[in-house]
Amino acid sequence: IVLRLRTQAVPLTAICLDLIGGAALYLGDRWVEDDVNFVEVTFATGVFEAALRELMPSLEAEVAAERSGNAAVGRIFLAGLPDDLHRIGMTMIGGFFRGAGWQVRDGVGLSLQELEQIVSVEWFEVIGLSASCDRHLDSLTFTLGRLRQASCNPGVGFLVGGAQFVDRPGLLTLVGADATAGDAHEALREAERLRARSRATSDHANS
């Protein structure tokens, strides 16, 4: 399907967001409803990730071309959750941010202690976290709080993703985050806003 769409000159951003992203959301819904088992989810996730790895260089180039010189220079840490195996969204978001000129640090798959160590010594203006379903909200809240406390940037902004935040905006305050986004384009806009706030906080502290 991906190959056919590419021969039809369908933009890679649409393929990644609408096709792969949409399929991943559908898979997540079926997982929550117990319509698929762990083996099926693992296999499908591997297919999605393999497609994204192949598409990522071209996706980054396409995003960079779309922004035509308006690239940002910021640092974002895409941390993920230690107990959440769904990495598709973070992989995709990382490609969009790199294409937009951000320096991206990938922390998906690391333990909480490893995440804390990284943010304590490396300066990030934004930290991105994602919860694939409601049962990870407690873990998200706990992880976010620990990373905020450990961060060497006191003005770091936390951007969270997950379908539940789109449906229930009140969850943003519940988990202690600063912003959420429904797709990669919105994530870029929100991250740039958080970056500006972080720099303003840093400048005020240094003045």
Secondary structure as UniProt FT lines:
FT   HELIX           2..7
FT   TURN            8..9
FT   HELIX           12..14
FT   HELIX           15..20
FT   HELIX           21..32
FT   TURN            33..34
FT   HELIX           38..67
FT   TURN            68..69
FT   STRAND          75..78
FT   TURN            82..83
FT   HELIX           88..99
FT   TURN            100..101
FT   STRAND          103..106
FT   TURN            108..109
FT   HELIX           112..121
FT   STRAND          126..130
FT   HELIX           134..136
FT   HELIX           137..150
FT   TURN            154..155
FT   STRAND          157..161
FT   HELIX           163..167
FT   TURN            169..170
FT   HELIX           171..175
FT   STRAND          179..180
FT   HELIX           184..206
//
